[in-house]
Amino acid sequence: MNKTVLSLLAAMSASVVVAQNSVNYTVQPVSTYPAEGACIESLDRVVIDLGRGFGPVGVKDLSTNVYLIGPDGFPRQLSNAVGGDLEIKPDWRLQEYDGASARNVHTYKDCLYNDLFTRTHGWNGGDGVFTVGLPGGHVYWTFNDSFYGVVDGATRARGACSFPRNTIMVQEADADGYPVTTDDGLLWLADFVQTTNPSAPGYYKALTHLDHPKAVSYNDDGIAQDYVYWSGDGAIVDGKLQMLWQGVYSSELRQESTALVTYSLEGEPGDESYLKIESVNHNLVPYNPFAYGSTLWEDEDGHIYLYSAVGNGTWFGNDPIVARTVSYDLNSEWEFYVADASGKFAWQRRYPTQDEVQRSGISPGQGSFTLPWVFKKGNRYFMCAQTFPFGQEMAIMTSDTPWGPFKNKKILISFPNPLDELQHDLYSSRYRFLYMLNLHPALSREGELVISTNTDPADTSEGAGDAFWRNFNNPGSADWYRPFYYRVYGWESLFAGTMEGANDRLEFTTGDRRPITQPGRYKIVCEQGAFGNEQYEAGGYQSGTANNRIEVNFTIGDPSGIAAPEADNAAPEADN
């Protein structure tokens, strides 16, 4: 071997030592399940919350670094639970389909929720479809233009339904705090004309929940046709629900203003006081043509971030934009994230001009999007948004902050056409427009992303522009202009191998995935460096961090008279 090769190997060896020495082994969990000292009946999963992310879907290639010591004193290797085989319960009624863009991402039609919203009396369709999680696990729902009346169960034809411009509903939670998924758990808080006499006029028809004060044109059902409110997003503030409602001149689809409605959360669903309107501020933002507040993110930094998407002045260019509240209250002053002519961003209290907003997009170079949804996982922010215009895909991007810039776009899910086998009529089974793809964190069970859709049917061969009116009265009309639901599991793996893949929730099971029920004292051990970004050291990063040794002691069964584990230093045995 020549001196050049030897020198090169020595240099490589030295660089590895430097990289390894740069790792800071100080990270400790924010919480664990089981918790230190806990007494539980059985163990089916171990959860380590590190408060920051170390890998997109947990930890791979664990070798002997994460293990469980049982009453016999022998270590037992734990397996990565996240990103492995999904444990889908049959009663969730999820139907997998090929809508994912990566191998470890799984997309499902949610047949349970699809059936829940396949209805024949009262509300039987509508767009908008926003949800806000309420204390106790209840869920507040809003819908925009909706159909109320009776549907023929055989032909799925809507009858002479009323068409209120917005409506609300609350979904009750069960004793464990999960939303009830049967019809008796849905309380429609509508102003019904009457629900007792099928032969009398107005049977199961309803009026608009919140009327716009400028409305002057009403139809025969008493529903405004000019100025209306369509739903924005909402937040829980000081024990009350604050909801934004966007004021729109509907005949021109022109956004004008934003109102704030405060609802009481006193009592329980069904009580007269629960979700009773306490106040309405029709002039919260008297001039809001760019619809800030269409979606929200409530951050731990004390602000509520208010998102929308607007045209950027280019052909089919549409960019997400953001504002925020000055304090954690939608009724506080708003400030807007605006770029100056040189591209430098700053927060300003003055409402932006069109020129300002067109250069203030927060997902530069990622494409055109509408209705952005932002959430946080680990130490990263993620934005989901439909591709524009009326795209059949929802993208996902990531950022260090809730104001962006959001980058590293991936395709989260592609939607089928038609959305469901229910969706058909005499003319077509395909939709013309797919729109208002909304995210529903309050419906998520295990961190998966839950998405609702809205559609109009396609135009017939008889002429363009007749599609919208086929939502009314035709056979099959009750399965247009209504939501269908989808769930995306393993979405984190879209960012595998990148720092954006950070995940704060690491989960493990035994190799056979069977719950451990044997009584005794147990210890979870995570060796030093089991979690961390040491893998990035080889890429030139010099700020590696990883965990210090983690030990969690707990008991299964009655702790009295149970001996402690005898050893904690043996090599774990891999499960077959």
Residue pairs with C-beta under 8 A, 6 or more apart in sequence:
19 537
19 538
19 542
19 544
20 534
20 537
22 537
22 542
22 543
22 544
23 529
23 532
23 534
23 537
23 544
23 545
23 546
24 544
24 545
24 546
25 528
25 529
25 532
25 545
25 546
25 547
25 548
26 545
26 548
27 50
27 52
27 54
27 531
27 532
27 545
27 546
27 547
27 548
28 50
28 547
28 548
28 550
29 48
29 49
29 50
29 51
29 547
29 550
30 49
30 50
30 51
30 504
31 49
32 46
32 47
32 48
32 49
32 524
32 550
32 552
33 45
33 46
33 47
34 40
34 43
34 46
34 524
34 552
34 554
35 552
35 554
36 552
36 553
36 554
37 553
37 554
38 554
38 555
39 554
39 555
39 556
39 557
39 558
39 559
40 554
40 555
40 556
41 517
41 556
41 557
42 515
42 516
42 517
42 556
43 515
43 516
43 522
43 556
44 509
44 513
44 514
44 515
44 516
45 81
45 507
45 508
45 509
46 68
46 78
46 507
46 508
46 509
46 524
47 505
47 506
47 507
47 508
48 505
48 506
48 507
48 508
48 526
48 531
48 550
49 504
49 505
49 506
50 504
50 506
50 531
50 547
51 378
51 379
51 504
52 378
52 379
52 502
52 504
53 377
53 378
53 379
53 380
53 501
53 502
53 503
53 504
54 502
54 503
54 506
54 531
54 532
54 533
54 546
54 547
55 501
55 502
55 503
55 506
55 531
56 83
56 492
56 493
56 494
56 495
56 496
56 497
56 498
56 501
56 502
56 503
57 80
57 82
57 83
57 104
57 490
57 492
57 493
57 496
57 501
57 503
58 80
58 81
58 82
58 83
58 503
58 506
58 507
58 508
59 66
59 80
59 506
59 530
59 531
60 80
62 77
62 78
62 79
62 80
62 530
64 75
64 77
64 527
64 571
64 572
64 574
65 526
65 527
65 529
65 530
66 77
66 78
66 508
66 524
66 525
66 526
66 527
66 530
67 75
67 76
67 77
67 78
67 524
67 525
67 572
68 75
68 76
68 78
68 510
68 516
68 522
68 523
68 524
68 525
69 75
69 76
69 522
69 523
69 524
69 525
69 565
69 567
69 568
70 76
70 516
70 518
70 520
70 522
70 565
71 518
71 519
71 520
71 521
71 522
71 562
71 563
71 565
72 566
73 565
73 566
73 567
73 570
74 567
74 570
74 572
74 573
75 525
75 568
75 570
75 571
75 572
75 573
76 510
76 572
76 573
76 575
77 511
77 572
77 573
77 574
77 575
78 508
78 509
78 510
78 524
79 508
79 509
79 510
79 511
79 513
79 575
80 507
80 508
81 507
81 508
81 509
82 492
82 503
82 505
82 506
82 507
83 104
83 490
83 492
83 493
85 513
86 106
86 489
86 490
87 513
88 94
88 108
91 112
92 110
92 112
92 445
93 110
93 111
93 112
93 115
94 108
94 109
94 110
94 111
94 112
94 487
95 108
95 109
95 111
96 106
96 107
96 108
97 107
97 108
97 109
97 416
98 107
99 107
99 413
99 414
99 415
99 416
99 486
100 106
100 107
100 413
100 414
100 488
101 410
101 411
101 412
101 413
101 414
101 494
102 410
102 493
102 494
103 493
104 490
104 493
104 496
105 412
105 488
105 489
105 490
105 491
105 493
105 494
106 488
106 489
106 490
107 413
107 414
107 486
107 487
107 488
107 489
108 486
108 487
108 488
108 489
109 420
109 484
109 485
109 486
110 450
110 484
110 485
110 486
110 487
112 181
113 181
113 443
113 485
114 420
114 422
114 484
114 485
116 181
116 182
116 183
116 186
117 482
117 483
117 485
118 422
118 478
118 479
118 482
119 151
119 183
119 478
120 150
120 151
120 152
120 153
120 478
121 150
121 151
121 204
122 148
122 149
122 188
122 190
122 192
122 195
122 204
122 206
123 143
123 146
123 147
123 148
123 167
123 169
123 188
123 190
123 206
124 147
124 148
124 149
124 151
124 158
124 161
124 478
124 482
125 146
125 147
125 158
125 471
125 478
125 480
125 481
125 482
126 143
126 144
126 145
126 146
126 147
126 167
126 481
126 482
126 483
127 143
127 144
127 145
127 435
127 436
127 454
127 481
127 483
128 142
128 143
128 144
128 145
128 166
128 230
128 231
128 436
128 438
128 454
129 141
129 142
129 143
129 436
129 438
129 452
129 454
129 483
130 141
130 142
130 231
130 232
130 233
130 234
130 438
131 139
131 140
131 141
131 142
131 438
131 440
131 442
131 443
132 139
132 140
132 233
132 234
132 235
132 236
132 241
132 243
132 442
133 139
133 140
133 441
133 442
134 140
134 170
134 236
134 241
134 265
134 442
135 236
135 239
135 265
136 173
136 177
136 268
137 173
137 174
137 176
137 177
137 178
137 179
138 170
138 171
138 172
138 173
138 179
138 269
139 170
139 171
139 173
139 179
139 442
139 443
140 168
140 169
140 170
140 234
140 241
140 243
140 263
140 275
141 168
141 169
141 170
141 171
142 166
142 167
142 168
142 231
142 234
142 243
143 166
143 167
143 168
143 169
143 231
144 165
144 166
144 230
144 231
145 163
145 164
145 165
145 166
145 230
145 481
146 163
146 164
146 166
146 167
146 206
147 158
147 161
147 162
147 163
147 471
147 478
147 481
148 161
148 162
148 163
148 164
148 167
148 190
148 192
148 204
148 205
148 206
149 158
149 159
149 160
149 161
149 162
149 203
149 204
149 205
150 159
150 161
150 198
150 203
150 204
151 157
151 158
151 159
151 478
152 159
152 475
155 475
155 476
156 422
156 475
156 476
156 477
156 478
156 479
157 473
157 474
157 475
157 476
157 477
157 478
158 471
158 472
158 473
158 474
158 477
158 478
159 473
160 473
161 205
161 472
162 193
162 202
162 205
162 206
162 207
162 221
162 223
163 219
163 221
163 223
164 190
164 206
164 207
164 208
164 209
164 223
165 208
165 223
165 224
165 228
165 229
165 230
165 250
166 208
166 209
166 210
166 228
166 229
166 230
166 231
166 245
167 188
167 189
167 190
167 206
167 208
167 209
168 189
168 190
168 209
168 275
169 186
169 187
169 188
169 189
169 190
170 186
170 187
170 189
170 269
170 274
170 275
171 179
171 180
171 185
171 186
171 187
172 179
172 180
172 185
172 186
172 187
172 269
172 270
173 179
173 180
174 180
174 185
178 445
179 185
179 442
179 443
180 186
187 269
187 270
188 206
189 209
189 275
190 206
190 207
190 209
191 206
191 207
191 208
191 209
192 204
192 205
192 206
193 201
193 202
193 203
193 204
193 205
193 206
193 207
194 200
194 202
194 203
194 204
194 205
195 203
195 204
197 203
205 221
207 221
207 222
207 223
208 223
208 224
208 228
210 229
210 245
210 259
210 261
210 280
211 224
211 229
212 224
212 227
212 228
212 229
212 247
212 282
213 227
213 282
214 226
214 227
214 247
215 224
215 226
215 227
215 228
216 226
216 227
217 224
217 225
217 226
218 224
218 225
219 225
225 250
225 251
226 249
226 250
226 251
227 247
227 248
227 249
227 250
227 256
228 247
228 248
228 250
229 245
229 246
229 247
229 248
229 259
230 245
230 246
230 248
231 243
231 244
231 245
231 246
232 243
232 244
232 245
232 246
232 258
232 291
232 293
232 294
232 295
232 296
233 243
233 244
233 293
233 294
233 295
233 296
234 241
234 242
234 243
234 244
234 296
235 241
235 242
235 296
235 298
235 304
235 330
236 242
236 265
237 328
237 329
237 330
237 331
238 329
239 265
240 262
240 263
240 264
240 265
240 278
241 262
241 263
241 265
241 275
242 260
242 261
242 262
242 263
242 329
242 330
242 331
243 260
243 261
243 262
243 263
244 258
244 259
244 260
244 284
244 293
244 296
244 330
245 258
245 259
245 260
245 261
246 255
246 257
246 258
246 288
246 291
246 293
246 294
247 255
247 256
247 257
247 258
247 259
247 282
247 288
248 254
248 255
248 256
249 256
254 289
255 288
255 289
255 290
255 291
256 287
256 288
256 289
257 282
257 283
257 284
257 285
257 286
257 287
257 288
258 284
258 285
258 288
258 291
258 292
258 293
259 280
259 281
259 282
259 283
259 284
260 280
260 281
260 284
260 330
260 331
261 277
261 279
261 280
261 281
262 277
262 278
262 279
262 280
263 275
263 276
263 277
263 278
264 273
264 274
264 275
264 276
264 277
264 278
265 274
265 275
266 273
266 274
266 276
267 273
267 274
268 274
269 275
281 331
284 330
284 331
285 292
285 293
285 334
285 351
287 351
288 351
290 308
290 310
290 321
290 352
290 357
291 308
291 310
292 306
292 307
292 308
292 321
292 322
292 323
292 334
292 336
293 306
293 307
293 308
293 323
293 330
294 306
294 307
294 308
294 309
294 371
295 306
295 307
295 308
295 371
295 372
295 373
295 374
295 439
296 304
296 305
296 306
296 307
297 304
297 305
297 307
297 374
297 375
297 376
297 381
297 402
298 304
298 305
298 328
299 305
299 376
299 402
302 327
302 328
303 324
303 325
303 326
303 327
303 328
304 324
304 325
304 328
304 329
304 330
305 322
305 323
305 324
305 374
305 402
305 403
306 322
306 323
306 324
306 325
306 334
307 320
307 321
307 322
307 372
307 373
307 374
308 320
308 321
308 372
309 318
309 319
309 320
309 321
309 369
309 370
309 371
309 372
309 385
309 388
310 318
310 319
310 321
310 357
310 358
311 317
311 318
311 319
311 358
312 318
312 319
312 358
312 359
312 361
313 358
316 368
316 388
316 389
317 368
318 368
318 369
318 370
318 388
318 389
319 358
319 360
319 361
319 362
319 363
319 368
319 369
320 361
320 362
320 363
320 369
320 372
320 383
320 385
320 404
320 406
321 337
321 357
321 360
321 361
321 362
322 336
322 337
322 362
322 402
322 403
322 404
323 334
323 335
323 336
323 337
324 334
324 335
324 337
324 347
324 402
324 403
325 332
325 333
325 334
326 332
326 333
326 334
326 335
333 349
334 349
335 347
335 348
335 349
336 347
336 348
336 349
336 350
336 351
336 352
336 360
337 345
337 346
337 347
337 360
337 362
337 403
338 345
338 346
338 347
338 348
338 352
338 356
338 357
338 360
339 345
339 356
339 359
339 360
340 346
341 359
343 359
345 360
345 403
352 360
362 399
362 403
362 404
362 405
362 406
363 369
363 372
363 383
363 385
363 397
363 404
363 405
363 406
363 407
363 409
364 405
364 407
365 407
366 395
366 397
366 406
366 407
366 409
367 387
367 388
367 395
367 409
368 387
368 388
368 389
369 385
369 386
369 387
369 388
369 395
370 385
370 386
370 388
370 389
370 435
371 385
371 386
371 436
371 437
371 438
372 383
372 384
372 385
373 383
373 384
373 385
373 438
373 439
374 381
374 382
374 383
374 402
375 381
375 382
375 384
375 439
375 441
376 382
376 402
377 447
377 492
377 502
377 503
377 504
377 505
378 502
378 503
378 504
378 505
379 502
379 504
380 398
380 399
380 400
380 500
380 502
381 398
381 399
381 400
381 401
381 402
381 406
382 396
382 397
382 398
382 399
383 396
383 397
383 398
383 399
383 404
383 406
384 394
384 395
384 396
384 412
384 439
384 449
384 451
385 394
385 395
385 397
386 393
386 394
386 395
386 434
386 435
386 437
387 393
387 394
387 395
390 433
390 434
390 435
391 434
392 414
392 415
392 417
392 434
393 411
393 412
393 413
393 414
393 415
394 411
394 412
394 413
394 415
394 437
394 451
395 409
395 410
395 411
395 412
396 409
396 410
396 411
396 412
396 491
396 494
397 406
397 407
397 408
397 409
397 410
398 406
398 407
398 408
398 495
398 500
399 405
399 406
399 407
408 495
408 498
408 500
410 494
410 495
412 449
412 488
412 491
412 494
413 451
413 486
413 488
415 434
415 437
415 453
415 486
417 430
417 431
417 434
418 424
418 429
418 430
418 431
419 431
419 434
419 453
419 455
419 484
420 479
420 484
422 479
423 429
423 431
423 455
423 476
423 479
423 480
423 484
424 476
424 479
425 457
425 470
425 474
425 475
425 476
425 477
425 480
426 474
426 475
426 476
427 457
427 458
427 460
427 461
427 470
428 457
428 458
428 460
430 457
430 458
431 455
431 456
431 457
431 458
431 480
432 455
432 456
432 457
432 458
432 459
432 467
433 455
433 456
433 467
434 453
434 454
434 455
435 454
435 455
436 452
436 453
436 454
437 451
437 452
437 453
437 454
438 451
438 452
439 449
439 450
439 451
440 450
440 451
440 452
441 450
443 450
443 485
444 450
446 489
447 505
448 487
448 488
448 489
448 491
449 487
449 488
449 491
450 485
450 486
450 487
451 485
451 486
451 487
451 488
452 483
452 484
452 485
452 486
453 483
453 484
453 485
453 486
454 481
454 482
454 483
455 480
455 481
455 484
456 467
456 468
456 471
456 480
456 481
457 467
457 470
457 471
457 480
458 467
459 465
459 466
459 467
460 466
460 467
460 470
470 477
470 480
471 477
471 480
471 481
492 501
492 503
493 501
495 501
499 533
499 536
506 531
510 516
510 575
511 574
511 575
511 576
512 575
516 522
516 556
517 556
517 557
518 556
518 557
519 555
519 556
519 557
519 558
519 562
520 555
520 556
520 557
520 562
520 563
521 553
521 554
521 555
521 559
521 562
521 563
521 564
521 565
522 553
522 554
522 555
522 556
522 565
523 551
523 552
523 553
523 554
523 565
523 568
524 550
524 551
524 552
524 554
525 549
525 550
525 551
525 568
526 547
526 549
526 550
526 551
527 549
528 546
528 547
528 548
528 549
529 546
529 547
530 546
530 547
530 550
531 546
531 547
532 544
532 545
532 546
532 547
533 541
533 544
533 545
533 546
534 544
534 546
536 544
537 544
551 568
555 562
